[in-house]
Amino acid sequence: WVDWERYSARQDARMALGGFVGTATFEGDLAPFVPFLRLGEIVHLGKGISFGLGKYHVAAYEV
């Protein structure tokens, strides 16, 4: 988890933002989810996407 802040001029206050940073590994048949995972790579996820948050990358590894 990484916390950071930004200043909101409209609210005249600091806004706390934060999120998970790291790696996740999934196993099994993920084929039904691949289109959604790829879409998420493009549009990003979460409430902070307008600040550049919610970005992730999908990599496939064969064992």
Secondary structure, DSSP 8 states (H G I E B T S, - for coil): -EEEEEEETTTTEEEEEEE--S-----S--GGGHHHHHHHHHH--STTGGGT-S---------
